[in-house]
Each structure stands twice: as C-alpha cells, then as structure tokens.
C-alpha cells in the first residue's frame, strides 16, 4: 500500500478496503445506539437496579457522543482523520469488552462512557473520510452507500438484539463487537491520509461545545422524561449561553471548532437547517407512531416493530439511488422531492383512521422512508462538498451534530405534545412532523436560487 495523500479520492482496490472500514465502524456505532434499548429491561433485572438508574446505560453513551462530536472533528483536522478513527475503533472495542465483563451498574455505565468516546470519534470523522475516499465526481454515490449502511443498521438493530437475547444473555450484545472491532482496526490502515492543519487545539472552544451540546441534551432529555422543569430549563439556558460564547469566539478564528466560517456559505447553512428539520420529523414519527399502533390499533410490540420496518427499508433503497443522482443533478431539487414525499406520507398517516389496515400503513411508511432517503443522501453530499477539503472534518462533524440535534428536538416536541394534549397526541405530533417535512422542502428549494452565490463544489 502506498501511504500518501491522494488529492481526489483513493485508487481502487484500496478504495474498497477503505469503504469496508468506514462501513464497519459506522454500523457498530449505530447498532450500539439502538440494541441496548431492547435489552435494557434484562440489564436492569439482572443487575438488580431500577429502570430510572438503568436508563443511564443508554444516556451515558448518547451524552458522550453528543458532547464530543465537534471537538473530535476539530481535532481530526489537526492530527489526521485516520488517526482519530483508529483511536475511536480501539476505544469502542475496548469499551465493548468492558461492557460485556461488567457485573454492576456503575461499571457498565463507565464502560458505556468509553464506548461512547469511541463512537464519537468514529462518527466525528465519518463524513470527512467519505469525502476523502471517493473522487469528487462520485461523492454522491459514496454518501448514498454510507446512508444505506446507516439505514440497514437501524433497521436490523431490534431484530439482531432480539436474536442475540434469544440464545444468550445481554453481555453478548457487547461481546460481538470485539471481533468486528479488531477486524476494523486492521482494515482501517487503508483509510486515506489527510492534510494536518498544525494549528493548536482550542481547548476553550472544546469545553464550551461540550457544555452547550451536553446540557442541551440533558435538558431536553429531562423534558422528555417529565423530570423537574426548573433544572431542565436552567440547563437549556446555560447551553444557549455557551453556544453564544462559542459563536462569538469562532468569529475571530480562521478555522473555528464550531464552523462559523462554513455557515457563511448559504448552501451549507440551509443544508444544516434542512437536516435538523428532517431528522426532527423522522424522530416525531418514530416516537408517536408506536403509541398510535398500540393504543388505536391494538397491536402488540412485535407487530409494531414489523409495521415500522418499511420506513428504514425504503430509506435504504432510496439513499444509494439519490446519492448517484446527486452527482449529476442539483441536490436542492432532489431534497425538495424527498421532503415532499415524506410530508405527503406523514400527512396521509395523520388523516387516516383506525380502519386503514396494515397494508395502508405500510405503503405510507414506505413513502415516508423513500422520501427521507431521497433527501438525506443529496443533502449530506451538499454539506460535505460545500466545505473546502481542509475543512472536511468540520463539515462531517456538523453533519452528525445536525442529525443528533434534529432527533433531540423531535423527541422533545413529542414529549411536550403528550404532556399538553395526551388524548390526541399522535395525530398532533404527526401533523407537526408533516410541517417540519415541508419546512425542510422549502429550505432545500432555497438552495437552488443561491447556488451561484454559495460557491458550491461540484454539483451538490
């Protein structure tokens, strides 16, 4: 292997090995963010703890990822994306082994923190590595393939967890990561090298970023779980204050940790805003619909899980197709089509009554999923391509952060709707999700009129 910097993507066959490494890493990180949800009752019971305490097995992982995404993306620009990725895979594998060996809740939560650090490192440079692995002319298909891996991982996670728990105990959910992590460490040697900025790491901005995103997540999670309103509000206010300080600090820097410089590009800003709206709509649907299926339609948990499957499957079908199209067509137009399809599917679900039936629900969810995938891959390509190659880490970190922010906002909206209108929460939530889908379509369309001003790279 010739270990040098390639200015326009890796040559084959090394590119395929790099793609394999990226796919294994993002699949592990996505799966472990979901499979534990299925096993949490078993974990709580076997460790002799309470559900309220046991939920920190999930929160510890998510909180660390949210807090570290942008700092690690910034660090990747300074020390190299491949180095951050390899360290992330090593930490994730070590954390997985520690989780499997944990016999008390504090040990398990501590191991999940280590795992979250590894997951944050993997996710923070995922977009940058995709950008550097593929030639610019084929970036859309690379982003589409990455989206396919994420969608399939999310789709199979509940079934995979159920299958593992059917033949073994919950520690095996973590133990299975170890051989894949070791394999990934070996394959990751083929990932592309990147230019290193040589700038000193901005620890003050990193702390402000962690405080901003961490406290926002904790405050929103407190709202979702119906915890004390005053501490939740204080946490969100402090998060906003940290964000204001971070933006002011970033305006004085050439390559700030929070990419204020990239937000000066209207296409990048509109793409981030559209992504937040889209993922908020996605989360609202995935939180509200199971309640609707079980309360209004009388379905059990297994039937509900099966009925939700058409969405991620359709997303997996649409993402590679849309990614390839985005290499030739404006992403703004593709995003408008995708979000209109998602809004139409959610609107049809909102208007439908209990007599809709399983088939009627399935095709409407497939319409939502196809629209979501048709939007997501071109939108992600736009975010990555709108940034200079030297700022690929910041763009990739912002891509992942926008996804998590959108999901957090969506979950918070559903919690507020259930609190304010418990009797009709599902249709109200779906109506809000429809509106957010339309908002994402409008934001995508605005990119079409600003392409010349924005200085887009390629045809994103």
C-alpha positions in Angstrom: 0.0 0.0 0.0 1.4 3.4 -1.0 0.7 5.6 2.1 0.4 9.1 0.7 -2.2 11.8 0.4 -4.5 11.4 -2.7 -5.9 14.7 -3.8 -9.1 13.3 -5.4 -10.1 10.1 -3.7 -8.4 6.8 -3.3 -7.5 4.5 -6.2 -9.1 1.1 -6.4 -8.7 -1.5 -4.9 -7.6 0.5 -1.8 -10.9 2.5 -2.1 -12.9 -0.7 -1.5 -11.0 -1.6 1.6 -11.4 2.0 3.0 -15.2 1.8 2.2 -15.3 -1.5 4.2 -13.6 0.1 7.2 -15.9 3.1 7.2 -19.0 0.8 6.9 -18.0 -1.5 9.7 -17.3 1.5 12.0 -20.5 3.4 11.4 -22.5 0.2 11.6 -21.1 -0.7 15.0 -21.7 2.8 16.3 -25.3 2.9 15.0 -26.2 -0.6 16.2 -24.9 0.0 19.7 -27.0 3.2 20.0 -30.2 1.0 19.5 -29.7 -2.6 20.5 -29.3 -1.7 24.2 -32.8 -0.3 24.2 -34.2 -3.7 23.6 -32.0 -5.3 26.3 -32.5 -2.6 29.0 -35.2 -4.5 30.9 -33.0 -7.6 31.1 -30.0 -5.5 32.2 -32.0 -3.7 34.9 -33.3 -7.0 36.2 -30.0 -8.9 36.2 -28.0 -6.1 37.8 -30.7 -5.6 40.5 -31.2 -1.9 39.8 -34.1 0.4 39.0 -35.3 1.5 35.5 -34.6 5.1 36.4 -31.0 4.2 37.2 -30.7 1.7 34.3 -31.6 4.3 31.7 -28.1 5.8 32.2 -26.8 2.8 30.3 -28.3 4.5 27.3 -27.8 8.1 28.3 -24.1 7.7 29.1 -23.4 6.5 25.5 -25.5 9.2 23.8 -24.4 12.1 26.0 -20.7 11.4 25.5 -21.2 11.2 21.7 -23.2 14.5 21.6 -20.6 16.3 23.7 -17.5 15.1 21.8 -18.6 15.1 18.2 -17.4 18.6 17.3 -14.3 18.7 19.4 -13.1 15.4 17.9 -13.9 16.5 14.4 -11.8 19.6 15.0 -9.0 17.5 16.5 -9.2 15.4 13.3 -8.3 18.4 11.2 -5.2 18.9 13.3 -3.9 15.3 13.8 -5.5 13.5 10.8 -8.9 11.9 10.4 -7.5 8.4 10.1 -5.7 8.6 13.4 -8.9 9.8 15.2 -10.9 7.0 13.5 -8.4 4.3 14.5 -8.3 5.6 18.1 -12.1 5.6 18.1 -12.3 2.0 16.9 -9.8 0.9 19.6 -11.8 2.7 22.3 -15.1 1.3 21.1 -13.7 -2.2 21.0 -12.2 -1.9 24.5 -15.4 -0.3 25.8 -17.5 -3.2 24.3 -15.3 -5.7 26.0 -15.6 -3.8 29.3 -19.4 -3.7 28.9 -19.5 -7.5 28.4 -17.5 -8.1 31.6 -19.4 -5.6 33.8 -21.3 -7.0 36.7 -22.5 -3.8 38.3 -24.4 -0.8 37.0 -21.6 1.7 37.8 -19.1 -0.4 35.9 -21.4 -0.8 33.0 -22.1 2.9 32.8 -18.4 3.7 32.9 -17.7 1.2 30.1 -20.5 2.8 28.1 -18.7 6.1 28.5 -15.6 4.6 27.0 -17.7 3.1 24.2 -19.3 6.5 23.6 -15.9 8.1 23.3 -15.0 5.6 20.6 -18.4 6.1 18.9 -18.0 9.9 18.9 -14.5 9.5 17.3 -15.9 7.2 14.6 -18.9 9.4 13.8 -17.0 12.7 14.0 -14.7 11.9 11.1 -17.1 9.6 9.2 -18.1 12.3 6.7 -14.6 13.6 6.2 -13.3 10.1 5.4 -16.1 9.5 2.9 -15.2 12.8 1.3 -11.5 11.9 1.0 -12.1 8.3 -0.1 -14.3 9.0 -3.1 -13.4 11.2 -6.1 -15.4 14.4 -6.2 -17.3 13.2 -9.2 -18.5 10.1 -7.3 -19.0 11.6 -3.9 -22.8 11.3 -4.1 -22.7 7.6 -4.5 -20.3 7.3 -1.6 -22.6 9.3 0.6 -25.6 7.2 -0.6 -23.8 4.0 0.2 -22.9 5.3 3.7 -26.6 6.2 4.1 -27.6 2.7 3.1 -25.3 1.2 5.8 -26.8 3.5 8.4 -30.4 2.7 7.4 -29.8 -1.1 7.3 -28.1 -0.9 10.7 -31.0 0.9 12.2 -33.5 -1.5 10.5 -31.9 -4.7 11.7 -30.9 -3.5 15.2 -34.1 -4.5 17.0 -34.2 -7.9 15.3 -30.5 -8.5 15.9 -30.8 -7.7 19.5 -33.8 -10.0 19.9 -31.9 -12.8 18.1 -28.9 -12.5 20.4 -31.0 -12.3 23.5 -32.9 -15.4 22.4 -29.7 -17.5 22.5 -27.6 -15.7 25.1 -27.6 -13.1 27.8 -27.2 -9.3 27.4 -23.4 -9.2 27.7 -23.2 -10.9 24.3 -24.7 -7.7 22.7 -21.4 -6.1 23.5 -19.1 -9.0 23.1 -20.0 -9.5 19.5 -18.4 -6.1 18.8 -14.9 -7.3 19.8 -14.0 -9.4 16.7 -15.5 -6.8 14.3 -13.6 -4.1 16.1 -10.3 -6.0 15.8 -11.1 -6.6 12.1 -11.8 -3.0 11.6 -8.5 -1.9 13.2 -6.7 -3.9 10.6 -8.7 -2.7 7.6 -8.6 0.9 8.8 -4.9 1.0 7.7 -6.3 1.6 4.2 -8.2 4.7 5.1 -7.0 7.9 3.4 -4.4 10.2 4.9 -5.3 13.9 5.2 -3.5 17.2 5.5 -2.9 18.3 9.0 -3.5 21.9 9.8 -0.8 22.2 12.5 -2.9 24.6 14.5 -3.0 24.2 18.3 -6.2 22.6 19.6 -8.7 25.1 21.0 -9.5 23.6 24.4 -11.7 26.6 25.5 -13.9 26.1 22.5 -14.0 22.3 23.0 -15.2 22.8 26.6 -17.8 25.3 25.5 -19.0 22.9 22.8 -19.3 20.0 25.2 -21.2 22.2 27.7 -23.5 23.5 25.0 -24.5 20.2 23.5 -24.3 18.2 26.7 -26.5 20.5 28.7 -28.9 20.9 25.8 -29.2 17.1 25.6 -29.7 16.7 29.3 -32.2 19.5 29.5 -34.2 18.1 26.5 -34.0 14.6 28.0 -35.4 15.9 31.3 -38.3 17.4 29.4 -38.9 14.1 27.6 -38.9 12.1 30.8 -41.1 14.6 32.7 -38.3 15.5 35.2 -38.1 18.7 37.2 -38.9 21.6 34.8 -36.7 24.2 36.5 -33.4 22.3 36.3 -34.2 21.3 32.7 -34.8 25.0 31.8 -31.6 26.1 33.6 -29.6 23.5 31.7 -31.0 24.6 28.3 -30.4 28.3 29.2 -26.8 27.6 30.1 -26.4 25.6 26.9 -27.7 28.5 24.9 -25.3 30.9 26.7 -22.3 28.6 26.0 -23.4 28.5 22.3 -23.4 32.3 22.1 -19.9 32.5 23.6 -18.7 29.8 21.2 -20.0 31.6 18.2 -18.5 34.9 19.2 -15.2 33.2 19.8 -15.4 31.4 16.5 -15.9 34.7 14.6 -12.4 35.7 15.5 -10.8 32.4 14.2 -10.0 31.2 10.7 -11.0 27.6 11.3 -13.2 27.6 14.4 -14.3 24.4 16.2 -18.0 25.3 15.6 -17.8 26.0 11.8 -18.9 29.6 11.8 -16.8 30.1 8.6 -18.8 27.4 6.8 -22.1 28.9 7.9 -21.3 32.0 5.9 -22.0 29.8 2.8 -25.8 29.9 2.4 -25.9 26.4 0.9 -24.2 24.9 3.9 -26.4 26.8 6.3 -29.6 25.8 4.5 -28.5 22.2 4.3 -27.8 22.0 8.1 -31.2 23.6 8.8 -33.0 21.3 6.4 -31.2 18.3 8.1 -32.4 19.3 11.5 -36.0 19.7 10.4 -35.9 16.4 8.5 -34.5 14.4 11.5 -36.9 16.1 13.8 -39.8 14.9 11.6 -38.3 11.4 11.4 -38.0 11.2 15.2 -41.5 12.5 15.8 -42.9 9.8 13.5 -40.8 7.0 15.1 -41.8 8.0 18.7 -45.5 8.8 18.0 -46.4 6.0 15.6 -45.8 3.1 18.0 -48.2 4.7 20.5 -50.8 5.1 17.8 -50.3 1.5 16.6 -50.7 0.0 20.1 -53.4 2.3 21.5 -55.6 2.9 18.5 -55.0 -0.2 16.5 -54.4 -2.6 19.4 -51.2 -4.1 18.0 -48.5 -5.7 20.2 -44.8 -4.8 20.3 -43.8 -7.4 17.8 -46.4 -6.3 15.3 -45.5 -2.6 15.9 -41.8 -3.4 15.2 -42.7 -5.2 12.0 -45.0 -2.4 10.8 -42.3 0.2 11.3 -39.8 -1.8 9.1 -40.9 -0.4 5.7 -39.5 3.1 6.5 -35.8 2.1 7.0 -36.0 -0.4 4.2 -37.3 2.2 1.8 -34.7 4.6 3.0 -32.0 2.0 2.3 -33.4 1.7 -1.3 -33.6 5.4 -1.9 -30.3 6.6 -0.4 -27.9 5.0 -3.0 -30.2 6.0 -5.9 -30.4 9.6 -4.7 -26.7 9.7 -4.0 -25.8 8.7 -7.5 -28.3 11.3 -8.9 -26.8 14.0 -6.7 -23.5 13.6 -8.7 -25.4 14.9 -11.8 -28.4 16.8 -10.5 -28.8 19.7 -8.0 -29.2 18.4 -4.5 -31.7 21.2 -3.8 -34.2 19.8 -6.3 -33.7 16.2 -5.1 -34.2 17.4 -1.5 -37.5 19.1 -2.3 -38.8 15.9 -3.9 -37.7 13.8 -1.0 -39.2 16.0 1.7 -42.5 16.5 -0.2 -42.8 12.7 -0.3 -42.1 12.4 3.4 -44.6 15.2 4.2 -47.2 13.5 2.0 -46.7 10.2 3.7 -47.0 11.7 7.2 -50.0 13.8 6.1 -51.7 10.7 4.8 -51.0 8.9 8.1 -52.4 11.8 10.1 -55.6 11.9 8.1 -56.1 8.1 8.1 -58.4 6.5 10.6 -58.2 3.1 12.5 -59.7 1.3 9.5 -56.5 2.0 7.5 -55.2 -1.5 8.0 -51.6 -2.9 8.0 -51.2 -2.6 4.2 -52.3 1.0 4.2 -49.9 1.9 7.0 -47.0 0.0 5.3 -47.1 1.8 2.0 -47.5 5.2 3.6 -44.5 4.5 5.8 -42.5 3.3 2.8 -43.4 6.6 1.1 -42.0 8.4 4.1 -38.9 6.3 4.2 -38.2 6.7 0.4 -38.6 10.4 0.7 -36.3 10.6 3.7 -33.6 8.6 1.9 -34.1 10.6 -1.3 -33.4 13.8 0.7 -30.7 12.6 3.1 -28.0 11.4 0.7 -28.0 14.5 -1.5 -28.3 16.8 1.5 -25.3 15.1 3.2 -23.3 15.3 -0.1 -24.0 19.1 -0.2 -22.8 19.7 3.3 -19.6 17.8 2.7 -18.9 19.3 -0.8 -19.8 22.9 0.2 -16.8 22.9 2.5 -13.1 23.1 1.4 -11.3 19.8 1.7 -9.2 21.3 4.5 -12.5 21.8 6.5 -14.0 18.4 5.7 -13.7 17.4 9.3 -15.8 20.4 10.5 -18.4 19.7 7.8 -18.6 16.0 8.7 -18.8 16.8 12.4 -21.6 19.3 11.7 -23.4 16.7 9.6 -23.5 14.3 12.5 -24.4 17.0 15.0 -27.3 18.2 12.9 -28.7 14.7 12.9 -28.5 14.4 16.7 -29.9 17.9 17.3 -32.8 17.1 15.0 -33.5 13.8 16.7 -33.4 15.5 20.2 -35.7 18.4 19.0 -38.1 15.9 17.6 -38.2 13.8 20.8 -38.7 16.9 22.9 -41.6 18.1 20.7 -43.3 14.7 21.1 -42.9 14.8 24.9 -44.4 18.3 25.0 -47.3 17.2 22.8 -48.0 14.2 25.0 -47.9 16.5 28.1 -50.2 19.2 26.7 -52.6 17.0 24.7 -52.4 13.5 25.9 -55.7 12.3 24.4 -54.8 13.4 20.8 -51.1 13.4 20.9 -50.3 11.1 18.0 -52.2 13.0 15.2 -50.9 16.3 16.6 -47.4 15.1 16.6 -47.7 13.7 13.1 -49.1 17.0 11.9 -46.1 18.8 13.4 -43.8 16.3 11.7 -45.6 17.0 8.4 -44.9 20.7 8.9 -41.3 20.1 9.6 -41.0 18.0 6.4 -42.5 20.9 4.4 -40.1 23.3 6.1 -37.2 21.0 5.1 -38.5 21.0 1.5 -38.6 24.8 1.5 -35.1 25.1 2.9 -33.9 22.6 0.2 -35.6 24.7 -2.5 -33.9 27.9 -1.4 -30.5 26.3 -2.3 -31.5 26.3 -5.9 -31.6 30.1 -6.1 -28.4 30.6 -4.2 -26.1 28.1 -5.9 -24.0 30.7 -7.8 -23.6 32.8 -4.7 -22.7 30.0 -2.4 -19.8 28.7 -4.4 -20.8 25.1 -4.3 -18.3 22.5 -5.0 -19.1 20.1 -7.8 -22.9 19.7 -8.5 -24.0 19.4 -4.9 
